[in-house]
Amino acid sequence: MFKQFSIAFTAIFTTLLLCTSAALFAQSAQKPLRLFLIGNSFSQNASTYLPVIAKEAGKTLEIGRAELGGCSLERHWKHVEKAEANPNDPEGKPYKGKSLRMLLSEGVWDVITLQQNSLASTDVNSYRPYASQLYNFIKSIQPNAKIVFHQTWAYRSDAKVFGHIKGAASTKNHEEMWEKSRAAYHTLAKELNTAIFPVGDAFHKVVTDQDYAYKKDEKFNFTNPVYPNLPKQDNSLHSGYFWNNKNFKLDANHASEAGKYLGSLVWYACLFDDSPKNVKFIPAKVSPEFAKHLKKVAAKTVKEQTKQFNLSI
């Protein structure tokens, strides 16, 4: 009888232990990943659909932002210097009235991203010493956070200007802009031993694919466009041509809905170690066929990048 009681007690205890362990695991699994972005409109573009993609997959994500239009690493650092010298200096609190220290001190951040201004991204010297200064500043506040470079993308092939290089001629086309910016991001990532979100590489794979690359509409009259007509811009990862108060404009820099989707797929894959191919969500303005291709590109790009940098977050 005692033996039966002992066996029964052991079974009950084991069951309770397993249930407790399962509950703790479930609780741990629900712990939100806290992501903080130090960037500009490009970080906004690349993370646009990240929350909805993460939610679809049952991931809990919290995002904090220190983003200013066109902001470079140098400018972010200059704001830090102002705030550290005088916490009441408005120049040190450009992020909706807060300083970078204030924002970084709001709880514990798991992943913090950095990126260069797109025009300056092609000049490796523009990253120094600001990238390392920001890195050290972040680590002084969030010592356990994983710092990652967001590799931005090159402009569309029909852009009027491309990335700058201090003391030399600017890059001549989107291919050279991608090469130079990629080299700069990889150089700094190696120097600081950080991972990279390879959005720029993913963009480049798409724009150089003969079947899916954007192609200029040769039938459109770009010299004398008639409002509200627009050229065909199928598969463009960049915003492209638009009308503003009946003025014909070109934005060959920022991401289109497809570009935002591609960027978000890359970020999602890097952050959660899950294949973008599993994502079901597709933005309304992206065709199912193109979305399928973008998911394949994102998956391949992240897989290739993992061979060079540790992307496990």
N, C-alpha and C positions, 0 to 999 in steps of 0.2 A: 504493500500500500504506500509506503514511504517512497519507494522507487517510482511509482506511478505519479505521485504528487510532485516529486523532483523533476520528472520528465515534463509534466504539465507546466510547472513553474518556469522551467527553462524555455519551453516553447513560447509561453506568454511573454517572458522577458525579451526573448529574441525578436518577437513580433513588435513589441513596443520600441525596441532599439531601432529596428528597421524603419518603423513609421516615423520615429523622431529624426533619423538620418535623412529620410525622404523629405520630411518637412523642412529641415535645414537646407537641403540641397535646393528645394523649390524656392526657398526664401533667397538663397544665394543667386539662383538663376534669374530672379526678378530684380536683382540689384541693378539700378540704372547705370549705364555707361555715360559718364559725364565728359563731354567734348567741348573744348574751348578754342575758338578761332581768332587768331590775330591776323587780320588781312584787310581786304578791301572788297570791291564789287565782284572780283573773281572768286573769292572764297564764298561769297553769297551765291553766285551762280552755281558753283560746283556742289554746294550742299543743299540746293533748293528742294530736291525731292528725297533727300536722305531721311527726314522724319517719317514720311509716308511709307517708304520702302522698309524702314526698320519696324514700323508699327505692323505692317502686313506680316512680317516674319516673327512677330511676337517679341521683338526686342524692345527694351525700355531705354530710351535715349534722352539725355538732357543736353542742350546746347547753349553755351555762353558765347558772346561775341564782343570783340574789340575791332570793329571794322570802320574804316574811313575811305571814302571814294578816292581811288588813285593812290592810296597811301603806300609808301615804300618802307622798307625796314629802317632806313635812316630816320624817317619822320616819326615812326612809332617810337624809336629810341629817344628822339629829341623830346617827345612828350613825357617820356619816363623821367628824363633828366630834370625837366621843369617841375614835375610833381615831387620828385625826391628832394629837390632844393627848397621847394616851398609848396606844401600840400594844398595851400589855398590859391595857388596860381591857376587861373582858368585855362591857361595853355597846357597845363598838366592833366586836365580833366576833359579831354575832347570827346570821350565816349558817353554821350548823353549825360554830361555832368559828372562823370566818374573817371578816376585814373586807372591805369592798367593794374596797379597794385590793389586797388579797391576791388576790381573785378576778379582778379586772380585769387583774392582772399575769400571769396564767397564759396566756402565749402571746399571739398576736395575734388580736383579735376584729374581725370584719368589720362586723357589725351589732349595735348595742346599743339595746335598747328601754327606754322610760320610760313610766309611766302613773300616773294619780292614783288614789287610793282612790275607789271608786265613789260613796260617800255625799258626798264632797267634790268630785267631778268636775264638779258643776254650778256651783261657785263659782270663778270665774276667779282671784279673789284668793288662794285656797288654794294655787295653783300657784307663787305668787311669795313670796320670791325663790328657792325651793327648786329649781325646775326648771332655772333658769339656773345655780345653784350646782352642781347635779349634772352639768349639761352641761359646764361648765368643768372640773370635777374629772375627768370621764371623758376629755375631750380631752387633759388633762395627762398621762394614762397611755396612752391609745390615740388619738393624734392623727389617725390615718387611718381610724378607725372611722366608719361612717355611723350617726348617732343618729336614732332614729325614735320617734315617739309612737304607742303602742298606744291607739287610741280605744276606750274601754270602752263597754258597752251600758247602756241604761236597764233598770230593773226591769220585771217582768211587770205587766200592767194591774191585777191583783188584789193587788198588794203593799200592805202596811199603811203603809209610809212610802216616800218617794222622796228624791231628792238634796237635800242641805242647801245653804242659802245664808246665809253669815254676816251677821248683822245684819238678816235679812229672813225672811219665811216660807219654808218649804221648798217645793220644787216640788210641784205638786198631783197630777200623774199621769205616766204613762210618756212621753207626748208632750212635756210640758214638760221632763221630765228629759233626754230625748234632745236637745231643742233647746238647752238651757242647757249641757249637757256638750259637745255638738258645737261650740258657739260657743267654749267655753273651750279645748278642744284645738286648734282652728284658730287662735285668737289666739296661743297659746304657740308653735305650730308656725311661724307667720309671724315671731314675734319672734326665734326661735332659728334660723330657716331650716332646719327639719327636715321630713322627710316624715311621713306618717301612715299607719298600718295601719287602714283604716276599718271595723273590726269593728262598731262601734256603728251605723254607717249601714246595714250589711248586716242587722243584727238588725231595725232599724226598717223596712226594706223588707218583711221577712217578716211582722212583727207587725201591719202595716197593710194587708196583702193580704187581701182578703175571702175568697179561695179557700183560702188556706193559713194564715191567722192562727189562733192558739189561741183557742178559745171556751169560756167557762165552762160546765160541765156543769150545766144547770138542773134535772136530775132527781135530782141527788145531794143528800143531806141534810147540809149543811155545819154546821148547828146541832147535830145529834146524830149524828155519824158513828159507824158500827159497825165495829170492828176485824174483819178486816183490809181492809175495802172502801176503795177509792180512787175518786175521780171520774175521768171520762175527761179526759185531758190531751193529746189528739192534737195533734201539730205544735207543742207547747210548746218554745220555745228555752230555757226556764228549768226548773230542777229541779222546782219545784212542790210539790204535797202528797205527804207520806210519813208513815209511822208510825215513831215512835221509842219503844220500850218501851211500846207501846200508847197513846202520846200522839200525837194528830193534829197534824202540823206542816206549815208552809208555808215553803218556800225559794223566794221569788220573785226572788231576786237572781242566784244562780249559774247557770251554763249547764247544760242537760241534755245528753244525748249528741248530740242534733241541734244544739244551740247550740255545743258543742265542735267538732263537725264543720264548721259554718259558719265559726267563727273560724279553724280550721286551714286551711280552703280559702282564706280571705282572706290569711292570712299566707303560704301557699305561693305564691299568685299574685303577691304583692308581692315576695317574696324571689327567686323564680326566673323571673319574667316569663313564666309559662306559664299558659295558661287552665285554670281549675278544671274546665271542662267535660271536660278530658282525663283527669281523675281517675277511676279505676275503683273504688277502695276505697270501701266503704260500711260504717259501723259496724253491728253486728248489730241494735241497737235503733232504727235509722232505716230507714223503708220506702224501697224503690227510687224510688217516685214522689216522695216528699218530698225525697230526696237529689238527685234530678234538678233539682228546683226550687231547692234550696239552692245547687247548683253554678252555675245560671244567675244567681242573685242575686249570688253572690260575684264572678262574672266581670263583671257589669254594674257593680257597686259599685266595683271596682278600676279599671275603665276610666274611670268618671266621675271618680274621685279623681285619676287620672293627669293630667287636664286642669288641676288646681289645684296639685298637688305632684309633684315628681320622685320617682317610686317606683322608678326603676331602681337596683337594689342591686348 
